[in-house]
Amino acid sequence: MADTNNSLEHLFAENVFSDETMRQRLPKNVYQAFCKIREGQEPMSPALADVIANAMKDWAIEKGATHFCHWFQPMTGRTAEKHDSFISPTADGAVVMEFSGKALSQGEPDASSLPSGGLRATFEARGYTAWDCTSPVFVKEDGGKVVLCIPSAFCSYTGLALDKKTPLLRSMEALNKQALRLLRLLGNTTSQRVDATLGAEQEYFLIDKKFYEQRLDLILTGRTLIGAASPRGQEMDDHYFGALDARVAAYMRELNDELWKLGVTAKTQHNEVAPAQYELAPIFATINVACDHNQLVMEAMQKVASKHDFVCLLHEKPFAGLNGSGKHLNWSISTDDGINLLDPGKTPHESLIFLLMLCAVVRAVDKYAKLLRASVATAGNEHRLGANEAPPAIISVFLGDQLGDIFEQLGKDGEITCKQGGKLELGVSTLPPFPLDSTDRNRTSPFAFTGNKFEFRMPGSSIAPSGPAFCLNAMVADVFAEIADELEDIEIKTEEIPQKVRDILKRIVAENGRVVFNGDNYSDDWVDEAAKRGLPNTPSAPEALSNLDNESIFSLFERHGVLSREELTARTEILLEAYSMQVNVEALTQLRMLQKQVMPIANKFAGRLATTVGSLTAVEQNAIPQRELLSQICSLISELTQGMEELKQAIAESQEVKDFIEQANAYRETVLPAMARVRAASDLLEDVIDSRCWGLPSYAEMLFLR
């Protein structure tokens, strides 16, 4: 048997121009200079870029690459790439393989055909990509073609951000700056940088390709727009953590290999709650690298699925009535010398730095709850949030028993004590007692403390994680800045800072403690309680996005250089338009399926049934059951016909609305309800029409057949 460990060690990051590869291939002085550039200590010189580019080219060609591209993340939420070959003509009509430092550092894709929110007109095509040297370069293998991919930022000719990466990088700088201010004030003189880290858990569905290819709704929208419920769904609770199907296990094995080659630390894989649903989780990484990796994860999931005759569905709600898919973001903050600032340690009540970081995050979440909610607002995620499978649209923070108790004590005067975890005895002699964690986990909380990090559970499975990531960074940086400003007051002496910090923590508990909730976020009682606390509840994605048009949010991003007013306004417009376009495509697709598939099937079956009724009546046999079924089908056909006309009218009226917010609201308030009504009639028809006549794969087939 092969040595799996050695094989994996050889496989991991083999397609990445990693730190180890750079040490081997770059001159020592160039490598050392690049490390300083990557840490923001020095600018990149053209001569240095040329040396690095040449080494990258040689490495990539050895891997089989013929082209390179600047791999960037436009406002589509996915990645984009324009391939250029390494070949360059010579005077004698031959070619040589070249790759310059300028080509490495900067590219020029067309900026006019990607979402810009009005920042670029159609005739203003020029845009720039710039190499993000903090994220590793890699080669990607697609269909036998190998391409050198350079993670890049994307901006307009006028320098405005047109992508997801640029504001994330800016937010990292803001967080680093403000966190270091606080650490210095609290006596830390050794840490030189503070970065957010992220681990993005990715949920997804796998269905057989042959079923997918028969469903226009899945092909065009990623979710089923009609479909009667399966007699069996997830109520048996037997899929979650169940044994992997052999075919799914083979898929996961190849997926892991693909990701490991790209340096993605895919760690956990398992069956999720709904049938045909699964999850992959990586080990955390620096936040911009983690966001790049998640884009690679989603791409690899879909590419590898095709090889196994599966289709990977990343929509938040592919199947009505079943759990949808999320992307849980595990966020923390760490120093360059290995200190996790959100690690409570053994005595959290005595750690001033930890308590300050914890309370600052709580304040940030409460203060900017509407921003955090807007950061995950999409048409797909709207179907999932609050559906007893995902957190509701109310932002709250779970701290658990131990930290919740400490948090409450901070709001009072006196000594702070700490609950202990203890031991758990299972009552079986062969099972040893094991340490009991200081708190349980809360799967219903949208923002939960989970040991040494916060887990943001609201993002949908298809979302680019960099959006909520840069919002979270900016929010926390802003509260860090507030506290640092107060502690830097010239009248405060160094020895007085601990007491001043205690006063600040007490104030945060009083002002922002309302957002802390350790109970069941799914309960109706919490909705009522949250309203009494004054917490916003925004189930509507258009309303959540419209909240971005707010002076406090404009000021937040401008204050920390994350987004200008113009850039934020453009993004809001893009997200609102994307919501309307998504619902519009879904409505038109549903109409097409009803007109071209469901109605002909229903009419044909009704005709056959009418013939049966006539034949039975002619021979004086009892035709009452057949007549009743025919009456039911005809009634549903009539209901469906009327509903389709109402849906057409709702679509037409929504398309005429010009204001982005009003149009998104029109789609939500008129088109989606009309879609639900026609779906109800169609699903009832599916339940009563002969399955051999229906022609569309059923929920039971898609979810349970492998």
Phi, psi and omega in degrees: 000142181292150176283100186299318182298313179295322179298316181293319179298325178287323184287321190298127177063021180294339179257021181243134173281075192280177178300318179296318178297320179295320179299324182283327191255342180260146171305147186304318182291327178291317179299316180296320178295319180297321179300320178293322178296317181296330179272003177079016183272335182218155174278160178276125177271152179303321182295318179294319179299322179297317181295315181295316181299318181295319178294319177299316181299312181299316179298314182295319180296322176299332178277355180102007183286141174242343184229164172229161176207153167273113185267111187228174189234086180291182184282011171287342185090356177243188179261164179220153181202139174239119187272134172236138180281160177283348188289144176221129184290150175251170184296333183268014176087002177266188177226155172234160179265116183230151175205110187269164175297326178294318179294326177292315189281331188213139174233174182218079175279166176289126182262353188279336186260007175252154183303131179227352180062031179089359178288337179229132172275162182303323182278353179259087192271339190289133173216165183232144168248142182231131182301126172268095187287355178275352179244131189297141172286148183213164171252143182239135181255119179224116176056038181084354179259137180245129183232136173280119184253128183247104179305130190217155169270160185226124182221167180278172177302333180266006175088011179273140182292129178244015188224184178269334186284319186303308179295332176295314178297320178296320181293328177296320178295319180296315180296317179300313182299312185284326178294319178296324176303314181294316181299319179297318181294333180264010172099000178277115181246002187258323182293135182253344180207147175235127179235147168283145174243158184212141169231120186255105174288132187240115175265151183198164175247148171239127172230160182294138184300325183294329176286316180304316185291347177263001184242104179299327181295317178293321181297316187267334187233345180085357178221157179280126182263344169221161179147117178288149181297146175288146175303332176237131179239243180249009187292343180281346180057029185258350181276324185300121180063015180288170178298140182286135170300143185302320181290321177293320179298321178295321176298312182297324180295315180291324177299315178301316180301315180299316183287319179298321178299331180270006178081011177276123185276062177301121189246308189245140174217140180192165171291137176266189189294311185281150174300141181071012180250143185218171179218144171233137179227135178263170167284148184297157176214170173308143199298322180287326176292319179298321179292319175299316181297321180295324175298319177294324178299311182297318180295316181293322179304315183285323180293313182291325179303319181299325180294335182256017181059030170253167164235132178268122179259121181254003177297149182292335184214072182293331185230122180295144177084355177242161176304140173270187185246137177241179176224095184281125183259113178267106191248135175212180179225131185223156178266165180292344178256026166087018179262118172277111186288349177252018175269115184290341183069193182279338181230070185300329182291343181260353184266103183296320181296313180299314182298322180292317179297315181300311183291327177297320178294317178301315180296318181298317181294320178290314184295323184242037181301320181293326176293316180298319178295317181295331183294346180240016185275109176220165179298321181290316184291337179297330179286340190260317187296130176080010183263036182055032178215347183212160179302150175289176182278022175255124179279125173216167182240130174260127178249338182088175187296308186296304182289328176298320179293317178298318180301317179295321180296328179297336179279359181236165174277156177116176182288144180260131177246170186225131174290147179257155184284316180081194182239151178248121178260131183260357176076018178235125188298329183275356178252115183287154173294150179226156183301135178269128178299156184289345179207156173284175174260152180237101183284350181267351185278137177287336184215095191243136172283128187232046173110300177213025182197168171253140177252113177269109190262002185277332184302144178278163187295331185268354187287148170285120187294343182296333179297297176298332181294313182288331175295315180296316177302313184294318179300312183291320177302322182294319178289322174304317181296319177304310184293317180297319178302318182289320182285337180276004177306130186297343182273350181270125178276155183304317183289346180270352185299315179305317179291323178296320177298318179299322177295320180295316179298320178298320179292321179297318178301317181291319186274328189238001181298341181300335184278348180277124180213122184257008184264203184275108181288346180277345189284150175295329180299324180292324177300316179293317181295319180298322178296319178296326180282349181083021179277137181289141176236109188233081180290337183276126177297316178301319178294319179300316181290325179294337178291348177290339178279072189217134185298324181293326179283320173305312183296319179305306184290324179290321182300325184252010174067027182273313176216139172282166177303318181295319180292319180292318178300319179296318181295319178300317179298317180298315183291321177293317179295321179298321177300310182297316181296321180297312180294323179299314179297318179298316182295316180294322178294316179299316178300316180300316180294321180292318183288318188266341184237301188293310183298313177300320179296314182296316180295318180296317180292322177298319178298316179297320180292321178297321177298319179297317179300315179298318181295316180294319180295322182297330180257017174059040175258158181292116180245017184298313179300318180292322180294320179294319178295319178297319179297319179296316181294318179296322178296318179292324177296318178296316178297319180293319179298315179295318180296323179295321177295320178295322179293317178302317180294318180297319178297311182300316181294321180292322180297333182281342181287131186263325180293134187296317181292314181296322179293315179300319177296322179296317178297320181289319188273338181241316184286311182299316176297323178295322177296321180295322181293315181290328177297318181301317180293317180297318181293326175293322176297317179301324182291336185249346180273143178310125183298334178289341179265339191296314172088343179255139176302135181276167174303317182300318180294311184295325186273333189242342181270132179236000000 
